[in-house]
Amino acid sequence: MYWKSWQTRRLWAACLSIMVILLSVVWLVWPSNQPDSSSIVNPIRVLTNTVVHNLENEHADLLLADAPIRRQLTSWSQETGIGLKVVFPDGTMIYDSDDSSVRHIHPRFELDYTLRISDSEPSYYHLAFPLLDAGSKSFVGYAQFAVPASAVAAAFPSSDLPLYVPWALLSLALLTLLYLFFSIKRRVQRDWVQPVAGLKPYAEAILKGNYEQRAEWTSDNEVGELYAVFDLMREEIRNLHMQQAAHSQSHKELISNLSHDLKTPLATIKAYIDAIREGICPDLPSVMAYLEVVHANTSKMTVLVDDLLLHALRDLEQIAVHPIEQYSAPTLEPILRAMAHYIRTMGVRCQEPSAIPNVLVVIDAIRIEQVLSNLVTNALKHTEPGDTIRLSVEEHSETSCLQIIVSDTGSGISPQDMPFIFDRYYQGSVSQRTASQPTERHGVGLGLSICKYIMEAHGGTISFHSQQQQGTAFYLTLPLS
């Protein structure tokens, strides 16, 4: 289960519990169980209605000390606990349930025309009602009642039962919050803290170079996704480590191959120069023949050093490619003419382009010449005297590009070499020039990799098509300006 859905339900439960707690506290604190004044007056009227009715009928008898009405009022007051005072309009008190003596009061200040509750314990409600003569309906006096609060409360529904409700809700809400607290704590500890701590040995294994120890988690939640991403990171680090190891190994092989490839022409040059110095060559033609060998081996060394320099610059991303907008015909014509001359000097026929489309392209002539020189050199490795190398330039208006093609009728590229010819350090099998010559290595497998880099820096592409014993064609594509 995902944490978001799980914690959402707990969050709603916590919010509901907090709301219940607040409502319960308000219920307990709010004086809602105390009736208001208007609701208290009515129960007092009910409790005193009979007495008021009797007083209105027999108020005159109260002047007699032994009148039955006085005995009835005293008996009623003792039974109900309600105090009674009867006062004439002039303030003469003719009856007092607490004191039988008659005295005079000031009705305006000493009677309670509105409901008043005393501060004594137990508390009493004090309220005065006017008395009207039953026959004439004239005002004859006041009846001041002191009603115990307990007697009034008995007239209202009991509030004991509702008080249990807020306390029960408050307790239930507090228990729910306590459960949620421990539930979240247990969930975080079990599903987050422990799994994250479980990643420690896997991270330590990666630090120690052990990239084969997989981090797995079976739960389909955020932790499972974390473990999956962590394992992807481990796999990526493993691949990068393998690539770095392969790169390091390739560098070592490069140094080894370069040392071997430079050692042979250097030894040859030294041997021929020593022969010339010792006077082994009897005449000028012999010296020139020796110098031709020295020149050829020097050219091989130049190719090796140039490739190595470009490789180093590429690793540092410092191969300077500065394409500028210029017309293709005047730019490419001298380059292709020089290439054709070089091909013919190697004993291979060359077919030059009959016409070069004169269009605007963004091109670095020096780097493009470098690419063409590399392709021509590779073509010469796969051809023999009598074969043909064709140089052509075509405009493709539908794709808005200029295409330079270098093709030959040589031995072609073997199928097993085709996927790797643009990889650095890769050296495919070189066909034998003649049956009597052994197969030689020329370069250290950097040329086509650098060509691809230069073409991509132009925003173009390099591709090829080859069939064994039928030849190879390389296609350089440059976008039109």
FENSULGI-V465075 format. One record per residue. N is the residue number from 1. PHI is phi in degrees with one decimal (none if undefined). OMEGA is omega as a letter, one per 40 degrees, with the letter a starting at -180 (* if undefined). NEAR is the number of other ideal C-beta (glycine too) atoms within 12 Angstrom. Layout:
N|PHI|OMEGA|NEAR ; N|PHI|OMEGA|NEAR
This chain:
1|none|a|17 ; 2|-73.9|a|16 ; 3|-60.9|a|25 ; 4|-61.3|a|12 ; 5|-67.2|a|13 ; 6|-66.4|a|23 ; 7|-73.8|i|22 ; 8|-64.1|i|14 ; 9|-64.5|i|19 ; 10|-64.7|i|27 ; 11|-64.5|i|19 ; 12|-64.1|i|16 ; 13|-63.4|i|25 ; 14|-65.1|i|24 ; 15|-61.9|i|18 ; 16|-63.2|i|20 ; 17|-64.5|i|27 ; 18|-64.6|i|20 ; 19|-63.9|i|19 ; 20|-63.7|i|27 ; 21|-61.3|a|26 ; 22|-62.9|i|19 ; 23|-64.9|i|19 ; 24|-66.3|i|26 ; 25|-63.4|i|18 ; 26|-62.5|i|16 ; 27|-62.7|a|23 ; 28|-73.9|a|22 ; 29|-82.0|a|13 ; 30|-67.4|a|14 ; 31|-78.4|a|11 ; 32|-75.6|a|14 ; 33|-83.3|i|19 ; 34|-92.6|a|16 ; 35|-68.9|i|24 ; 36|-81.9|a|13 ; 37|-61.8|a|18 ; 38|-63.7|a|12 ; 39|-78.6|i|19 ; 40|-81.7|a|29 ; 41|-60.4|a|27 ; 42|-61.5|i|20 ; 43|-60.6|i|28 ; 44|-66.0|i|38 ; 45|-59.5|a|24 ; 46|-65.1|a|21 ; 47|-67.3|a|32 ; 48|-107.9|a|35 ; 49|-61.9|a|18 ; 50|-64.5|a|20 ; 51|-65.8|i|37 ; 52|-61.5|a|33 ; 53|-63.2|i|18 ; 54|-65.8|i|27 ; 55|-64.7|a|39 ; 56|-68.6|i|31 ; 57|-87.2|a|20 ; 58|-129.4|a|28 ; 59|-65.2|a|36 ; 60|-67.6|a|21 ; 61|-69.1|a|22 ; 62|-67.7|i|36 ; 63|-73.7|i|20 ; 64|-91.8|a|16 ; 65|-67.1|a|16 ; 66|-108.3|a|12 ; 67|-68.7|i|21 ; 68|-58.6|a|15 ; 69|-60.9|a|28 ; 70|-68.4|i|29 ; 71|-65.2|i|21 ; 72|-63.6|a|23 ; 73|-67.8|i|36 ; 74|-66.1|i|27 ; 75|-64.1|i|16 ; 76|-63.4|a|26 ; 77|-64.8|i|30 ; 78|-69.8|a|15 ; 79|-70.2|a|15 ; 80|-91.4|a|26 ; 81|77.1|a|23 ; 82|-95.0|i|36 ; 83|-81.0|a|33 ; 84|-139.2|i|43 ; 85|-132.8|i|39 ; 86|-114.2|a|45 ; 87|-128.7|i|36 ; 88|-73.7|a|28 ; 89|-58.5|a|23 ; 90|-84.4|i|16 ; 91|99.5|i|22 ; 92|-75.4|i|22 ; 93|-87.6|a|31 ; 94|-97.0|i|37 ; 95|-153.8|i|42 ; 96|-143.5|a|26 ; 97|-67.0|i|29 ; 98|-90.4|a|20 ; 99|-143.4|a|15 ; 100|-77.1|a|19 ; 101|-73.6|a|11 ; 102|-92.9|i|21 ; 103|-143.5|a|18 ; 104|-113.4|i|15 ; 105|-127.1|i|26 ; 106|-98.6|a|15 ; 107|-57.8|a|25 ; 108|-67.5|a|14 ; 109|-107.6|a|10 ; 110|-107.1|i|19 ; 111|-103.7|a|29 ; 112|-100.7|i|30 ; 113|-78.6|i|18 ; 114|-113.8|a|15 ; 115|-63.4|i|28 ; 116|-133.8|i|25 ; 117|-111.3|a|25 ; 118|-81.6|i|18 ; 119|-89.1|a|10 ; 120|-73.4|i|14 ; 121|-126.5|e|10 ; 122|-73.2|a|17 ; 123|-83.8|a|20 ; 124|-128.8|i|29 ; 125|-96.5|a|38 ; 126|-111.6|a|32 ; 127|-155.7|i|35 ; 128|-107.8|i|33 ; 129|-112.4|i|33 ; 130|-72.9|i|25 ; 131|-109.7|i|36 ; 132|-116.2|i|21 ; 133|-61.7|a|18 ; 134|-65.0|a|17 ; 135|-87.8|a|12 ; 136|-90.3|a|10 ; 137|63.5|i|11 ; 138|-89.5|a|14 ; 139|-72.7|a|18 ; 140|-121.4|i|29 ; 141|159.9|a|33 ; 142|-129.0|i|36 ; 143|-117.8|a|45 ; 144|-98.2|a|39 ; 145|-107.1|i|43 ; 146|-120.8|a|35 ; 147|-96.7|i|41 ; 148|-60.6|a|27 ; 149|-62.6|i|29 ; 150|-64.6|i|19 ; 151|-68.1|i|26 ; 152|-70.1|a|35 ; 153|-62.2|i|25 ; 154|-65.9|i|18 ; 155|-79.5|a|22 ; 156|-100.9|i|19 ; 157|-61.8|a|12 ; 158|-64.7|a|12 ; 159|-101.4|a|19 ; 160|-65.5|a|12 ; 161|-64.3|i|12 ; 162|-61.5|i|18 ; 163|-65.5|i|17 ; 164|-69.3|a|16 ; 165|-63.6|i|18 ; 166|-62.5|i|26 ; 167|-65.5|i|20 ; 168|-66.1|i|18 ; 169|-64.7|i|26 ; 170|-62.5|i|27 ; 171|-64.2|a|18 ; 172|-63.0|i|20 ; 173|-65.6|i|27 ; 174|-64.3|i|21 ; 175|-64.2|i|18 ; 176|-64.1|i|25 ; 177|-63.1|i|25 ; 178|-63.9|i|18 ; 179|-64.0|i|18 ; 180|-62.1|i|26 ; 181|-59.9|a|18 ; 182|-69.6|i|15 ; 183|-65.6|i|22 ; 184|-66.1|i|23 ; 185|-60.5|i|16 ; 186|-65.6|a|16 ; 187|-66.4|i|23 ; 188|-63.1|a|20 ; 189|-65.0|a|15 ; 190|-78.2|a|20 ; 191|-99.7|a|27 ; 192|-126.1|a|24 ; 193|-64.4|a|16 ; 194|-64.2|i|17 ; 195|-62.9|i|28 ; 196|-65.7|i|21 ; 197|-64.6|i|15 ; 198|-68.2|i|22 ; 199|-76.7|a|27 ; 200|-58.5|a|16 ; 201|-62.5|i|16 ; 202|-68.3|i|28 ; 203|-65.2|i|22 ; 204|-63.9|i|14 ; 205|-63.5|i|21 ; 206|-65.4|i|26 ; 207|-62.0|a|14 ; 208|-86.0|i|12 ; 209|91.1|i|16 ; 210|-93.9|a|17 ; 211|-99.9|a|25 ; 212|-96.9|a|17 ; 213|-82.3|a|22 ; 214|-84.2|i|20 ; 215|-97.9|a|30 ; 216|-126.0|i|18 ; 217|-142.5|a|25 ; 218|-85.0|a|11 ; 219|-70.8|i|22 ; 220|-94.1|i|13 ; 221|-148.7|a|23 ; 222|-62.2|i|22 ; 223|-65.8|i|30 ; 224|-60.9|i|21 ; 225|-66.5|i|17 ; 226|-61.1|i|24 ; 227|-64.3|i|26 ; 228|-63.5|i|22 ; 229|-66.2|i|17 ; 230|-62.0|i|29 ; 231|-69.8|i|26 ; 232|-62.9|i|16 ; 233|-63.2|i|21 ; 234|-61.0|a|28 ; 235|-65.6|i|20 ; 236|-67.0|i|16 ; 237|-63.1|i|24 ; 238|-62.2|i|22 ; 239|-64.7|i|15 ; 240|-63.8|i|16 ; 241|-64.2|i|19 ; 242|-65.5|i|17 ; 243|-64.4|i|15 ; 244|-63.8|i|16 ; 245|-64.4|i|16 ; 246|-65.5|i|18 ; 247|-63.5|i|19 ; 248|-63.9|i|15 ; 249|-64.2|i|15 ; 250|-65.0|i|26 ; 251|-62.6|i|22 ; 252|-63.6|i|15 ; 253|-64.8|i|22 ; 254|-60.8|i|30 ; 255|-62.1|a|19 ; 256|-64.2|a|17 ; 257|-64.6|a|26 ; 258|-64.4|i|33 ; 259|-60.7|i|17 ; 260|-66.9|a|18 ; 261|-69.3|i|31 ; 262|-80.7|a|28 ; 263|-64.8|a|18 ; 264|-65.5|i|22 ; 265|-65.7|i|30 ; 266|-64.1|i|22 ; 267|-63.8|i|18 ; 268|-65.9|i|24 ; 269|-58.6|a|26 ; 270|-60.1|a|18 ; 271|-64.1|a|19 ; 272|-70.6|i|28 ; 273|-65.8|i|22 ; 274|-61.5|i|16 ; 275|-64.7|i|21 ; 276|-65.5|a|23 ; 277|-64.4|a|13 ; 278|-83.5|i|12 ; 279|77.7|i|12 ; 280|-67.7|a|16 ; 281|-79.4|a|20 ; 282|-78.5|a|13 ; 283|-144.0|a|12 ; 284|-63.4|i|11 ; 285|-57.5|i|11 ; 286|-66.1|i|17 ; 287|-62.0|i|20 ; 288|-63.8|i|15 ; 289|-63.6|i|19 ; 290|-63.0|a|28 ; 291|-65.7|i|20 ; 292|-61.9|i|17 ; 293|-63.8|i|25 ; 294|-61.1|a|26 ; 295|-63.3|a|19 ; 296|-62.2|a|23 ; 297|-69.8|i|29 ; 298|-65.4|i|22 ; 299|-62.6|i|23 ; 300|-59.8|a|29 ; 301|-64.4|i|26 ; 302|-61.8|i|20 ; 303|-61.2|a|31 ; 304|-61.6|a|34 ; 305|-66.6|i|22 ; 306|-62.3|i|23 ; 307|-61.2|a|38 ; 308|-65.1|i|30 ; 309|-63.7|i|21 ; 310|-64.9|i|34 ; 311|-61.9|i|31 ; 312|-63.9|i|21 ; 313|-65.0|i|22 ; 314|-66.6|i|25 ; 315|-59.6|i|20 ; 316|-87.1|a|11 ; 317|55.3|a|11 ; 318|-120.3|i|14 ; 319|-69.6|a|29 ; 320|-77.9|i|17 ; 321|-120.4|a|29 ; 322|-124.4|i|17 ; 323|-68.4|i|26 ; 324|-129.8|a|18 ; 325|-77.9|i|18 ; 326|-158.0|a|22 ; 327|-79.0|a|21 ; 328|-73.6|a|34 ; 329|-62.2|a|23 ; 330|-65.9|a|18 ; 331|-82.0|a|32 ; 332|-86.4|a|39 ; 333|-59.0|i|24 ; 334|-66.1|i|18 ; 335|-65.5|a|35 ; 336|-69.0|i|38 ; 337|-65.0|i|21 ; 338|-64.6|i|20 ; 339|-63.4|a|37 ; 340|-63.4|i|28 ; 341|-61.2|i|17 ; 342|-62.7|a|24 ; 343|-61.7|a|33 ; 344|-67.0|i|21 ; 345|-66.0|i|17 ; 346|-89.7|i|26 ; 347|82.5|a|18 ; 348|-115.1|i|31 ; 349|-69.9|i|24 ; 350|-130.9|i|31 ; 351|-110.1|a|22 ; 352|-83.4|i|26 ; 353|-68.1|i|28 ; 354|-69.3|i|13 ; 355|-153.2|i|15 ; 356|-112.7|i|27 ; 357|-57.5|a|26 ; 358|-98.1|a|18 ; 359|-125.7|i|28 ; 360|-80.8|i|22 ; 361|-133.2|i|36 ; 362|-98.4|a|27 ; 363|-146.6|i|40 ; 364|-103.9|a|27 ; 365|-60.4|a|29 ; 366|-64.7|a|19 ; 367|-70.1|i|33 ; 368|-65.9|i|40 ; 369|-61.3|i|27 ; 370|-63.7|i|33 ; 371|-64.5|a|43 ; 372|-62.9|i|40 ; 373|-62.4|i|32 ; 374|-65.9|i|38 ; 375|-66.2|i|42 ; 376|-65.3|i|39 ; 377|-61.7|i|35 ; 378|-65.1|i|40 ; 379|-64.3|i|42 ; 380|-65.7|i|35 ; 381|-67.2|a|36 ; 382|-102.9|a|41 ; 383|-121.3|i|35 ; 384|-125.0|i|27 ; 385|-52.7|a|19 ; 386|105.3|i|15 ; 387|-74.8|a|30 ; 388|-127.3|i|25 ; 389|-113.1|a|41 ; 390|-111.6|i|33 ; 391|-112.8|a|39 ; 392|-146.3|i|29 ; 393|-131.4|a|35 ; 394|-132.0|i|27 ; 395|-102.7|i|27 ; 396|-116.8|a|19 ; 397|-70.1|a|12 ; 398|-67.5|i|9 ; 399|-108.1|i|16 ; 400|53.2|i|18 ; 401|-146.5|i|28 ; 402|-113.4|a|39 ; 403|-117.3|i|35 ; 404|-106.3|a|43 ; 405|-119.2|i|31 ; 406|-118.9|a|47 ; 407|-126.7|i|34 ; 408|-141.8|i|41 ; 409|-110.1|a|26 ; 410|-83.9|a|36 ; 411|-79.4|i|29 ; 412|81.8|a|31 ; 413|-105.3|a|34 ; 414|-68.6|a|20 ; 415|-57.5|a|14 ; 416|-70.6|i|12 ; 417|-90.3|a|26 ; 418|-57.2|a|22 ; 419|-68.5|a|13 ; 420|-119.2|a|19 ; 421|-68.4|i|34 ; 422|-93.9|i|29 ; 423|-79.6|i|21 ; 424|-66.6|i|32 ; 425|72.1|a|32 ; 426|-78.9|i|27 ; 427|-124.2|i|30 ; 428|-77.9|i|32 ; 429|-73.5|a|22 ; 430|-99.9|a|27 ; 431|-68.7|i|31 ; 432|-76.1|i|17 ; 433|-65.6|i|24 ; 434|-137.8|a|14 ; 435|-65.8|a|9 ; 436|-88.8|a|8 ; 437|-93.6|i|13 ; 438|-74.5|i|11 ; 439|-69.4|a|18 ; 440|-120.9|i|21 ; 441|-95.3|i|24 ; 442|-125.1|a|32 ; 443|90.4|a|38 ; 444|-123.1|i|36 ; 445|78.6|a|32 ; 446|-112.1|a|41 ; 447|-59.2|a|41 ; 448|-67.3|i|40 ; 449|-62.8|i|32 ; 450|-69.2|i|37 ; 451|-59.2|i|43 ; 452|-62.1|i|30 ; 453|-61.4|a|30 ; 454|-65.0|a|39 ; 455|-66.2|i|37 ; 456|-66.3|i|24 ; 457|-66.5|i|29 ; 458|-83.1|a|34 ; 459|80.7|a|21 ; 460|-109.4|a|33 ; 461|-138.8|i|25 ; 462|-132.9|i|34 ; 463|-143.9|a|24 ; 464|-151.1|i|31 ; 465|-140.4|a|18 ; 466|-147.5|i|29 ; 467|-135.2|a|20 ; 468|-63.2|i|19 ; 469|66.0|i|18 ; 470|-122.0|i|17 ; 471|122.2|a|28 ; 472|-136.7|i|39 ; 473|-130.8|i|31 ; 474|-106.6|a|39 ; 475|-119.2|i|29 ; 476|-103.9|a|43 ; 477|-114.2|i|30 ; 478|-118.0|i|42 ; 479|-69.8|i|26 ; 480|-72.7|a|26 ; 481|-72.6|*|19
